[in-house]
Structure formats: structure tokens, C-alpha cells
Amino acid sequence: MDKKNSIASLKGIGEKTEALFHKVGVYRIGDLIRYYPRGFEMFDDPIPISEAEEGRVCTVAGSVFGRISVSAGRRRQVTALNLKDLTGTMKVIWFNMPFLRNTLGKGGVLILRGRVSRRKEGLVLEHPEIYYPAAKYEEKLHTMQPVYPLTAGLTNNTVIKAVKQALACTDDSDDILPEYLSAERAFLPYRTSVEKMHFPGSRADFAAARQRFVYEEFLTFILSLRRMREEDNRAENTFVFRDVPETDRFLAELPYRLTGAQMRVWEEIKSDMKGQHVMSRLVQGDVGSGKTIIAFLGLLFAGLNGYQGAMMAPTEVLARQHYENISGMLKRHHLPLKAELLTGSMTAKQKREAYERIESGEASIIVGTHALIQDKAVYHDLALVVTDEQHRFGVRQREALAGKGAKPHILVMSATPIPRTLAIILYGDLDVSVIDEMPKDRLPIKNCVVNTDYREKAYAFMKKQISAGRQCYVICPMVEESESMEAENVIDYSRMLSDELGNDITVGYLHGRMKQQEKDEIMSTFGKNEIQVLVSTTVIEVGIDVPNATVMMIENAERFGLAQLHQLRGRVGRGKYQSYCIFMTASRSEETKERLDILNHSNDGFFIASEDLRLRGPGDLFGIRQSGILDFKIADVFQDASLLKTASEDASKMLSDDPALEKPCHAKLRRYVDGKMQEILLETTL
């Protein structure tokens, strides 16, 4: 069976299942081989009920104590029983499974596996898997079962069956790493590594396999960037930029002074735009460090020199906010430029009129989403494109715009507080500037790390803030394995919170399965204070500025990486009011306490990132990946920092010895890297 064949050639995959696989990016058998699990279920020995901890998935064994009840709730039926062992009793509940009353009431030992939560009546095991008779659990005991990323309708079992068939097509000849590198790094053979990535016999097996593929992922990415950089270095700057007095006047009229770091970065950008080659620069700055004003200065500089500048935003609501802020600054400071908004939801007439103003050059600063790069958007003379790290501007977009004029300068804004040494490796196709100084007038966020006993006090504090006119965020992690359950988790929490806070407070919710238009509408409503509390998953990491939001409460904070927690915290503290972040944790472990204490005592993203590197090691293989740092399948910039540096060093040696990767030992790697270059360059979520 050829790895290039469609997955439809596998047994058990019909037309409907094939369409579901396409939704998760799996089209060919080769895609399936690299469709790695996002985690594993660890089937360890059952623990005593007395040792069950809130927020943990655990397995317990016992017998039914008392009667099994079925009650009809507002939205679903709840089946409940008490499970008893020699150490204690625990309540267990299932949703919409009333038939269990007959199945489980026959007596004997039950083995149940699920997540423990805390309710008013104490610890509760929610909707666990049932192993009855107990021998069914023994079949899985001490094994690691893969858990794959899914979409609605695609089951984990379906993926497992398909992957097992796909692995039969794999052999060591598929390895793209040169033999000398695999030997030098003591990696397992390729076929063995692939098998252990999907179906490891132990944690050690998985760790060894994962190390090999993390290294490969970093190495191919870095080689691609280095070769892209060589191509970009040949691009000459066709624009003529001169210093203009209006930018200095604008800076002098601002109600605050730019920090030394902001001024240094602005001078670097200005120098690039006046230089011999096209600018490709990353501006890295912590949340609240003032990157947006630097982006505006670049756009202003382009406009005042007679060119156009475009700013791409990930959502329409954020694009609109940028447009309004830029239009306001142009008007307040009497700057002779016109801003234009271009988004997908605009009417045909609005778009047509916007296109005319863009093509004629009447609009100097254009703000929008993916609509900026559609065929109908023809630019008069585009010289600068500003994007964020989540929407890096690919070659397809550069070519689309270059076809309408010269190759524009590229400015990428990043709020990911990774150490500069790693940033230089990761963004090898870009020059790196760092804004490492915070504005002096910004009030630092007050933090607290609390356990779940504090929840009622936290709700009371939120009520107090809302009564003062402020707003709040509550973040829920994805508790369940499927995306559909993620949505239910957020919806259920928002309903519970609405009951808790009362009818005078409007609670809204946001989750990843909503359409972008729905997300934009919710964020816009929240921005107008028509929603006082927004319950959300981590999708609000990229959101509009809501200066009125002063409270961020993060449930189960122990499940997130420190860098992601810092990004979430950055949603508050954007206005003139004192802001607060409450890290709620169900874990009592010393490790969790040490990690969260870093956030409790510091608002410095770069310090937090360095501490994250210190605390997280190669043994931490099953934690939640960091978010917002490029899109690696399995690699984690923080956890795998040493491998990233090793791969970077190896890439440098390889390219020094064989710049075009022409040696026979590099042939497979070169073909893969060539494909990877196109993937990196063309890929965009805009």
C-alpha cells in the first residue's frame, strides 16, 4: 500500500469517514502516519477513593452503596450512585444514561474511570467509563491508549484502527534524517519510532520516540527558514523613504512619552524601510509593552512618504478596533492621511467603494482581515504589511500583493514572551527587535493563586467589580476529549455562573466551535459592556482590547502552561483601572504551587518564560502544550528548548558543509525541506 494513496483505500473508511478525516487535515495514508496522538490515557492500578483529587482523571474500584437514582434536570437526566471501598464513599454521576440503573444494580465490583470534580456535596466522579465486570479493566491495565485530535462524528477508535493499518506501510527507508545524524543523536530506528509515537509500551518508549520527531520537526523548520532567509536577502527595496517631520510632531503630541525600548525599535524599523533590502522584522514585546503604537508609526511613515500600508488582524472585531483607533489618531493629530477598513462582512457596495479608494491611493492606511489579499483588492502602491505572529504573512500573500506592485516590507508583531535566543532560532527568516520595557504609567495586575474553596469569594469579588461598572473574564480549560464537550463545558459553566450572579448581570460565553462571525459578535457585545462576564476557552487569547475588563479568573490553572496563563492574564490591565487575575487551582501538589507562584509574584512575561524553561523538563511529556508559538505538531518551544538549540546547531553545520543540501545523504531531507518551505511560506489562517 502506497503512503501517497488516499485514506479511502484503508479498510473501514467510507465516504463519510473520509470526509471527517479531511476535516482534521488527513487526506493520504502518509498524513495519517504523522497524525500523532495529542495525549495518552494511562491505565494504572485503581486508587483508594480517599486518595481521589479534584481535577484529576482517576480509576477507582468499589461496590454500589445504597440505591441508584435517576433524576430529570432542566436540560438532562442525571443517574447517580455512591461507590464505596474500604477507605470511603464517593458520589458518581452520569448524564442522559438512565438505563445504567438496571445495568449497575446487579452487584459486584465496579471499576470506574473519570475526572473528579468538586460540587456542593463534595468530590464527585463525573460521567466515568464503566468496566464491569472488573476483568475488562485488567485487559487495559498498565497500557497507554492514544488519544487523537477529533472532530464531531470522528471517534478515537476509528482513528486507532486506521492508524494501525497505515503503520503497516511504514519502514526505515521512509526516514528523512541522514544516517550520520540519527547515529550521532542515538535515535531509535524510524519505523520503531513511528510505532512508539502511536502505541508506546511505556512512558520511556514514548519519550524516546517523541524526542526523535521533535528534533526532526525543529530541524526541518529551521532549515526551511534559513533557506527562505537567503532568498529574502536578495530582495531589493524598491521604495524610497525619507524622514518626515510629521512623525516627530506626532510623537511630541502624544499624551505620554514612548519608552526607550519603543524608540529603539522604531529607529530599527525606520532604518530598515530606508535600507537597501526589503524589511522582514519581528517586533517582540510583552503584553502591554506598546507594540501597536510602533506598528502605527510604521504605517504612518509609509503613508507620509506617499505609499500605502496595510495591517492584517485575525478577526473582524479586532480589525474594526484597530481601524477606529488609527482613524482617531489621524484626526486628533491632523495628519493628512485616510484610513480604510476592509473586512469580509462588509456589504458589496461598501467593499466596492473601499476598493476604489484603495486602488486610487486615496486610502493610505488599510486595516482588515483576509479581505486585504483578495483579488478584488488592488493597491495603488503598497509598501508595508503589518501582521501578528498568529497570521504570519506567507509567500502566497506576498506574491498576491507583489502582483499589484513592488514587494512590500513585512513587520510581524509578537506578544509571545520567549527568550531572545529562542526567538532568533524560531523566527530565522526575520530580524528580531525586542520591546523589553513597560510604560511607566501602567498599573501592574494584582495576582492571587487560590484553591477551589475560594470560588464563592471570587464570585463575590466579581460582583463588586461589576457593581463599580467593570467587567470580568472567566477561562475554562477543555476538560473533555472532544471539541463538542469543550463547548458544553463552557455553556454549562456560564449557566451556573449566571444563576450564581443573578439576573442583573449578563453572562456570555465563547468557545472554539463557534463560527468566527459568532465570536466577533460576542466580543463586540462584550466590548460595549452589554455582557458583564465572559466565560471562554483560550480563544480569547487573540481578542479586542476591553479597557473596562478588570478581572480575569482562570479555572484549573494547573492545566495550562505558564506562558499561556500569562497571555490570558494580558486580556485585563489594558485600561486606567486596577486589574486582578485569580488563578484557581484544584491541585494541592508542591509542583503546581511552585509554578503558579511565579505568576503570582511576577507580571514580566520574559522572566516567566525563562522560569518556565527552568521548571519544565524533558520528563514533562504529557502536559498541555504552550499556545501561540508557531504551529508545531508535537514540539513545545519551552519544554524542548534544548532540542531546539541542538537542531539549530546541527542545521548550521549541515548548511555550512552543504549549503544547497545536494549531497546524496541529504537527498530525502532536501525534498522534505523544499516541501516544508512551501508549507511554511504559503500557510496562513487568514
HUMOZI-V284568 format. One record per pair of residues at least 4 apart in sequence whose C-alpha atoms are under 7 Angstrom apart, sorted by the first residue. I is the first residue (numbers start at 1). J is the second residue. D is the distance in Angstrom with one decimal. If there is no record, write none. Layout:
BEGIN
i=(I I)
j=(J J)
d=(D D)
END
This chain:
BEGIN
i=(1 2 3 3 3 3 4 4 4 5 5 5 6 6 6 7 7 7 7 8 8 8 10 13 13 14 15 16 17 18 19 20 21 21 21 22 22 24 26 26 27 28 29 29 30 31 32 32 33 33 33 36 36 36 37 37 37 37 37 38 38 38 39 39 39 40 40 40 40 41 41 41 41 42 42 42 43 43 43 43 43 44 44 45 46 46 46 47 47 47 48 48 49 49 49 49 49 49 50 50 52 53 54 54 54 54 54 54 55 55 55 55 56 56 57 57 57 57 58 58 58 59 59 59 59 60 60 60 61 61 61 61 61 62 62 62 62 62 62 63 63 63 63 63 63 64 64 64 64 65 65 65 66 67 68 68 68 69 69 69 70 70 70 70 70 71 71 71 72 72 72 73 73 76 76 77 77 78 78 78 78 79 79 79 79 79 80 80 80 81 81 81 82 82 82 82 83 83 83 83 84 84 84 85 90 90 91 91 92 92 92 93 93 93 94 94 95 99 100 101 109 110 110 110 110 111 111 111 111 112 112 112 112 113 113 113 114 114 114 114 114 115 115 116 116 116 116 117 117 117 117 118 118 118 119 119 131 131 132 135 137 143 144 144 144 146 146 147 148 150 150 150 151 152 154 155 156 157 158 159 160 161 162 163 164 170 170 171 172 172 172 175 176 176 177 177 177 178 178 178 179 180 181 182 182 183 187 188 188 188 189 190 191 192 193 193 194 195 196 196 196 196 197 197 197 200 200 201 202 203 204 205 206 207 208 209 210 211 212 213 214 214 214 215 215 215 216 217 218 218 218 219 219 219 219 220 220 221 222 222 222 223 223 223 224 224 224 224 225 225 225 226 226 226 227 228 228 229 229 230 233 235 235 236 236 236 237 237 237 237 238 240 241 241 241 242 245 246 247 247 248 249 250 250 258 258 259 259 259 260 261 261 261 261 262 262 263 264 265 265 265 266 266 267 268 269 270 271 272 273 278 278 279 279 280 280 280 280 280 281 281 281 281 281 281 282 282 282 282 282 282 282 282 283 283 283 283 283 283 284 284 284 284 284 284 285 285 285 285 285 285 285 285 286 286 286 286 287 287 289 289 289 289 291 292 293 294 295 295 296 297 298 299 299 299 299 300 301 302 302 302 302 302 302 303 303 303 303 303 303 307 307 307 307 308 308 308 308 308 308 309 309 309 309 309 309 309 310 310 310 310 310 310 311 311 311 311 311 311 312 312 312 312 312 313 313 313 313 313 314 314 314 315 315 315 316 316 316 316 317 317 317 317 318 318 318 319 319 319 319 320 321 321 322 323 323 323 324 325 326 327 327 328 329 330 330 330 331 337 338 338 338 338 339 339 339 339 340 340 340 340 340 341 341 341 342 342 342 342 342 342 343 343 343 344 346 346 347 348 349 350 351 352 353 354 355 355 355 356 357 357 357 358 358 358 358 358 359 359 359 360 361 368 369 370 372 373 373 373 373 378 379 381 382 382 383 383 384 384 384 385 385 385 385 386 386 386 387 387 387 387 387 387 388 388 388 388 389 389 389 390 391 391 391 392 392 393 393 394 394 394 394 394 395 395 395 396 396 397 398 398 399 401 402 402 416 416 417 417 417 418 418 418 418 419 419 419 419 420 421 422 423 424 424 425 443 445 445 445 445 445 446 446 446 447 447 447 447 448 448 448 448 449 449 449 449 449 450 450 450 450 451 451 451 452 452 452 454 455 456 457 458 459 460 461 462 462 463 464 465 465 466 466 466 470 470 470 471 471 471 471 471 471 472 472 472 472 472 472 472 473 473 473 473 473 473 474 474 474 474 474 474 475 475 475 475 475 475 475 476 476 476 476 476 477 477 478 479 480 480 482 483 484 485 486 487 487 487 488 489 490 490 490 490 491 491 492 493 494 494 494 494 494 495 496 497 498 498 501 505 506 506 506 507 507 507 507 508 508 508 508 509 509 509 510 510 510 510 511 511 511 512 514 514 515 516 517 518 519 520 521 522 523 524 525 525 525 526 526 526 527 536 541 541 545 546 547 547 548 549 550 550 550 550 550 550 551 551 551 551 552 552 552 552 552 553 553 553 554 554 554 555 555 555 556 556 556 557 557 557 558 558 558 559 560 560 560 561 561 561 561 562 562 562 563 563 563 563 564 564 564 565 566 566 569 572 573 573 587 589 590 591 592 593 594 596 597 598 598 599 604 605 606 607 608 609 610 611 612 612 613 613 616 616 617 618 618 625 626 635 636 637 640 641 642 643 644 645 646 647 648 649 650 651 652 653 654 655 658 658 661 661 662 662 663 666 667 668 669 670 671 672 673 674 675 676 677 678 679)
j=(169 169 28 29 30 169 28 29 30 9 28 29 27 28 29 18 27 28 29 13 14 18 162 17 18 18 19 20 21 22 23 154 25 26 27 26 27 151 31 32 31 32 33 166 34 35 163 166 163 166 167 148 197 198 146 147 148 149 198 147 148 149 146 147 622 144 145 146 147 144 145 146 147 143 144 145 140 141 142 143 144 141 142 141 59 60 61 51 59 60 60 87 60 85 87 88 89 90 87 88 58 116 116 117 118 123 586 587 115 116 117 586 115 116 113 114 115 116 113 114 115 111 112 113 114 111 112 113 85 109 110 111 112 83 84 85 109 110 111 83 84 85 108 109 110 81 82 83 84 82 83 84 82 81 80 81 101 79 80 81 77 78 79 80 98 77 78 79 76 77 78 77 78 95 96 95 96 93 94 95 96 93 94 95 97 98 92 93 94 91 92 93 89 90 91 92 89 90 91 92 88 89 90 89 123 124 124 125 124 125 126 125 126 127 126 127 127 103 104 105 134 131 132 133 134 130 131 132 134 128 129 130 131 128 129 130 125 126 127 128 129 125 126 123 124 125 126 123 124 125 126 122 123 124 123 124 136 137 136 139 141 201 200 201 202 198 199 156 156 154 155 482 483 484 158 159 160 161 162 163 164 165 166 167 168 174 191 191 189 190 191 190 668 669 181 182 669 182 665 666 183 184 185 186 187 187 212 192 193 209 193 194 195 196 197 209 198 199 200 205 206 209 206 209 210 205 206 205 206 207 208 209 210 211 212 213 214 215 216 217 218 634 635 219 643 647 220 221 222 644 647 223 647 648 651 224 673 225 226 648 651 227 651 673 228 673 676 677 229 428 429 230 428 429 231 232 429 233 429 234 277 277 278 276 277 278 275 276 277 278 406 274 273 274 305 305 249 250 251 301 252 253 254 333 262 263 263 437 439 264 265 435 436 437 266 435 267 268 269 433 435 270 294 271 272 273 274 275 279 279 408 409 409 410 409 410 411 430 431 410 411 412 430 431 432 411 412 413 414 430 431 432 433 412 413 414 432 433 434 413 414 415 433 434 435 289 291 414 415 417 434 435 436 415 416 417 605 415 570 435 437 438 439 295 296 297 298 299 386 300 301 302 303 309 365 384 304 305 306 307 308 309 383 384 307 308 309 337 364 365 364 381 382 383 364 365 381 382 383 384 364 365 366 382 383 384 385 365 366 367 384 385 386 366 367 368 385 386 387 367 368 369 386 387 318 319 368 369 387 369 391 686 319 369 520 320 343 369 520 321 520 524 544 322 543 544 323 367 368 369 324 325 544 326 327 341 367 328 329 330 331 339 332 333 334 335 337 335 364 362 363 364 365 363 364 365 366 354 363 365 366 367 366 367 368 351 354 367 368 371 372 368 369 371 371 350 351 351 352 353 354 355 356 357 358 359 377 378 360 361 362 363 362 363 378 379 380 378 379 380 380 380 372 686 686 377 377 397 400 401 404 404 405 405 408 408 409 408 409 410 408 409 410 411 410 411 412 391 392 393 411 412 413 392 412 413 414 412 413 414 628 684 685 686 412 684 397 398 398 681 682 683 684 399 681 682 400 682 401 402 407 403 405 406 407 628 629 605 606 609 422 423 606 609 423 606 609 610 424 425 426 427 428 432 648 578 573 578 579 580 581 579 580 581 580 581 582 600 581 582 583 600 582 583 584 596 600 454 583 584 585 584 585 586 584 585 586 458 459 460 461 462 463 464 465 466 472 467 468 469 470 470 471 532 548 549 550 532 533 548 549 550 551 532 533 534 549 550 551 552 533 534 535 551 552 553 534 535 536 552 553 554 535 536 537 538 553 554 555 490 536 537 554 555 537 556 486 486 485 486 486 487 488 489 490 491 511 513 492 493 494 509 535 536 495 509 496 497 498 507 508 509 535 499 500 501 502 507 505 532 531 532 533 531 532 533 534 531 533 534 535 534 535 536 519 535 536 537 536 537 539 539 518 519 519 520 521 522 523 524 525 526 527 528 529 530 531 530 531 532 546 540 567 568 574 574 574 575 575 572 572 573 577 578 579 580 572 579 580 581 569 572 580 581 582 581 582 583 582 583 584 583 584 585 584 585 586 583 584 585 585 587 592 624 564 565 624 565 624 625 626 566 608 612 567 608 609 626 568 626 627 569 570 605 581 579 578 579 592 593 594 595 596 597 598 600 601 602 608 603 608 609 610 611 612 613 614 615 616 638 638 639 620 639 639 639 640 636 636 640 640 641 644 645 646 647 648 649 650 651 652 653 654 655 656 657 658 659 662 663 666 670 666 667 667 670 671 672 673 674 675 676 677 678 679 680 681 682 683)
d=(6.0 6.9 6.6 4.7 4.7 6.7 5.6 6.2 6.2 6.9 5.5 6.0 5.9 4.3 6.1 6.9 6.0 5.0 5.2 5.4 6.3 6.1 6.9 5.5 6.0 6.0 6.3 6.5 6.3 6.3 6.5 6.2 6.5 5.2 6.8 5.1 5.6 6.9 5.2 5.9 6.3 6.7 6.5 5.9 6.7 6.1 6.2 6.8 6.5 6.2 6.4 6.9 6.9 6.4 5.6 5.3 4.4 6.8 6.4 6.0 5.4 6.2 6.2 5.3 6.3 5.8 5.3 4.6 5.3 5.7 5.1 6.5 6.9 6.3 5.0 6.7 6.2 5.1 5.2 5.6 6.5 5.8 5.2 6.8 4.7 4.8 6.1 6.6 6.2 5.4 6.4 6.3 6.2 6.8 6.1 5.8 6.7 6.8 5.6 5.8 6.9 6.5 5.0 5.0 6.2 6.8 5.6 7.0 6.3 5.4 5.7 5.8 5.4 5.7 7.0 5.1 4.1 6.3 5.6 5.8 6.3 6.9 5.6 4.3 6.7 5.8 5.5 6.5 7.0 6.7 5.6 4.4 6.4 5.7 5.1 4.8 5.4 5.5 6.7 5.5 5.5 6.8 6.2 5.0 5.9 6.8 5.9 4.9 6.3 5.3 5.8 6.0 6.9 6.7 5.8 4.8 5.8 5.7 5.3 6.5 6.8 5.6 4.4 6.4 6.2 5.6 5.3 6.6 6.2 4.4 6.3 5.5 6.8 6.5 5.9 5.7 4.8 6.5 5.7 4.8 6.1 5.5 5.1 6.4 6.5 5.8 5.6 4.4 6.6 5.9 5.4 6.7 6.4 5.5 4.5 6.0 5.5 5.3 6.3 6.9 5.8 4.4 6.6 6.6 6.8 6.3 5.0 6.3 5.6 4.7 6.0 6.4 5.2 5.7 6.3 4.3 6.6 6.7 5.7 5.9 6.5 6.4 5.7 6.8 6.1 6.2 5.1 6.6 5.8 5.8 5.6 4.9 6.2 5.0 5.1 6.8 6.2 6.3 6.6 4.1 6.3 5.9 6.0 6.5 5.6 4.6 6.3 5.7 5.3 6.4 7.0 5.5 4.5 6.0 6.2 6.7 5.6 5.6 6.5 6.8 6.2 6.6 6.7 6.8 6.9 6.3 6.7 6.5 6.1 5.9 6.8 6.3 6.6 6.7 6.9 6.6 6.3 6.3 6.3 6.0 6.2 6.6 6.3 6.1 6.9 6.9 6.2 5.2 6.6 5.1 5.3 5.7 5.1 4.9 6.6 6.5 6.1 6.5 5.7 6.1 6.1 6.0 6.1 5.8 5.3 6.5 5.9 6.5 5.9 6.9 6.1 6.3 6.3 6.2 6.1 4.6 6.7 5.8 4.1 6.1 5.6 5.9 5.7 5.6 6.3 5.5 5.3 6.2 6.5 6.1 6.2 6.3 5.8 6.1 6.7 6.6 5.9 6.1 6.3 6.0 6.2 6.4 5.0 6.0 6.0 6.2 6.1 6.2 6.0 6.0 6.1 6.1 5.0 6.7 6.4 6.1 5.7 6.3 6.1 6.5 7.0 6.3 6.1 6.9 6.1 5.8 6.5 5.0 6.0 5.5 5.3 6.5 6.2 6.5 6.6 6.2 6.3 6.0 4.7 6.9 6.8 5.9 5.9 6.0 4.4 5.7 7.0 5.4 4.5 4.7 6.8 6.7 6.6 5.1 6.2 6.9 6.3 6.0 6.3 7.0 6.2 6.2 6.4 6.6 5.9 6.3 6.3 6.8 6.3 6.1 6.2 5.1 6.2 5.8 6.1 5.9 6.2 6.4 6.3 6.1 7.0 6.1 6.2 6.0 6.2 6.2 6.3 6.0 5.5 6.3 7.0 5.3 4.7 5.7 6.3 4.8 6.1 5.0 6.3 6.4 5.1 6.2 4.9 4.6 5.9 6.0 4.7 5.9 7.0 5.9 5.9 4.9 6.1 6.2 5.0 6.0 6.2 4.8 5.8 6.2 4.7 6.0 6.0 4.7 6.1 5.8 6.5 6.3 5.3 6.9 5.7 4.7 6.3 5.2 6.9 5.8 5.8 5.7 5.6 6.7 6.6 4.9 6.5 6.4 6.3 6.2 6.4 6.4 6.9 6.0 6.0 6.3 6.2 5.0 6.4 6.9 6.0 6.3 6.7 5.2 5.9 5.9 6.5 6.8 5.0 5.3 6.6 6.8 5.2 6.8 6.7 5.4 6.0 5.9 4.6 5.8 5.7 4.5 5.7 6.8 6.3 4.9 6.3 5.9 5.9 4.6 5.9 5.8 4.6 5.7 6.2 4.8 6.2 6.3 4.8 6.5 5.8 4.6 6.1 6.1 5.3 5.3 6.2 5.1 6.2 5.2 6.0 5.2 6.7 6.2 6.8 6.6 6.2 6.4 7.0 6.1 6.3 6.3 6.6 6.3 5.4 6.4 6.8 6.2 6.5 5.0 6.1 6.2 5.2 6.6 6.1 6.2 7.0 6.1 6.0 6.2 5.9 6.0 6.3 6.2 6.2 5.9 6.0 6.0 5.9 5.0 6.8 6.5 6.0 6.9 5.0 5.6 6.5 5.6 6.1 4.6 5.7 6.8 5.9 6.2 4.7 6.1 5.9 5.0 5.7 6.8 6.9 6.3 4.7 6.2 6.5 5.3 5.6 5.4 5.7 5.9 6.1 6.2 6.1 6.2 6.1 6.0 6.3 6.4 6.2 6.0 5.7 6.9 6.0 6.2 5.0 5.4 6.2 5.1 6.8 5.6 6.5 5.3 4.8 4.8 5.9 5.0 5.9 6.7 4.9 6.2 6.4 6.4 6.6 6.8 6.1 6.0 6.0 6.6 6.3 4.5 5.9 5.1 4.6 6.0 6.5 6.2 5.1 6.3 6.1 4.7 5.9 6.3 6.2 6.7 6.4 5.0 6.2 6.2 5.1 4.5 6.0 6.0 6.0 5.3 6.7 5.9 6.1 6.3 6.9 6.6 6.3 7.0 6.2 4.4 4.8 6.2 6.5 5.8 5.0 5.4 6.1 5.1 6.2 5.8 6.9 5.9 6.6 5.1 4.8 7.0 6.8 5.2 5.0 6.2 6.6 6.3 6.2 5.6 6.3 6.3 6.8 6.6 6.1 6.7 6.1 5.8 5.7 6.5 6.8 6.3 6.0 6.9 5.1 5.4 6.9 6.3 4.7 6.3 5.7 4.8 6.0 5.2 6.5 5.1 6.2 5.7 6.1 4.7 6.1 6.8 6.4 6.3 6.2 5.2 6.3 5.5 5.0 5.7 6.2 6.3 5.9 6.2 6.3 6.3 6.1 6.2 6.2 6.3 6.3 6.1 6.8 6.1 6.5 6.7 5.4 4.6 5.7 6.9 5.5 5.8 6.3 4.8 5.9 6.1 4.4 6.0 6.8 6.3 4.8 6.4 5.4 6.1 4.6 5.9 5.7 4.9 6.0 6.1 4.8 6.2 6.2 4.7 6.3 5.9 4.8 5.8 5.9 5.0 5.4 6.8 6.3 4.7 5.9 6.5 6.1 5.2 6.6 5.4 5.9 6.9 5.1 6.5 5.6 6.0 6.6 6.7 6.5 6.0 6.5 6.2 5.8 6.8 5.9 6.1 6.1 6.7 6.6 6.4 6.3 6.5 6.2 6.0 6.0 6.4 6.7 6.4 5.9 6.4 6.3 6.0 6.0 5.8 6.4 6.3 5.1 5.5 6.5 5.9 6.1 4.8 5.9 6.1 6.3 4.9 6.1 5.4 4.6 5.5 6.5 6.3 4.6 6.7 5.7 5.4 6.5 6.2 6.1 6.4 6.4 6.1 6.2 6.3 6.2 6.0 6.1 6.1 6.0 6.4 6.5 5.5 6.2 5.7 4.8 6.8 5.6 6.9 6.4 5.6 6.8 6.9 4.8 4.0 6.3 5.7 5.4 6.2 6.9 6.7 4.2 6.0 6.6 5.9 4.9 5.8 6.4 6.6 6.3 4.7 6.2 5.8 4.6 6.0 6.3 5.2 5.8 6.7 5.0 6.5 5.7 4.7 6.1 5.7 5.7 5.3 5.9 6.9 6.2 6.5 6.4 6.3 6.0 6.3 6.5 6.8 5.5 6.2 6.9 6.3 6.3 6.9 6.1 6.7 6.2 6.0 5.8 6.1 6.3 6.6 6.4 6.2 6.8 5.1 6.8 6.4 6.1 6.3 6.1 5.9 6.8 6.2 6.2 6.1 6.7 6.7 6.2 6.1 6.3 6.2 6.0 6.3 6.4 6.1 5.8 6.7 5.2 6.4 6.3 5.5 5.6 6.3 6.7 6.2 6.5 6.6 5.5 5.5 6.2 6.3 6.2 6.0 6.2 6.2 6.2 6.0 6.3 6.4 6.1 6.1 6.0 6.2 5.8 4.2 6.6 6.9 5.6 5.8 6.5 6.6 6.6 5.9 6.4 6.3 6.0 6.0 6.4 6.1 5.9 6.6 6.3 6.0 5.9 5.6 5.5)
END
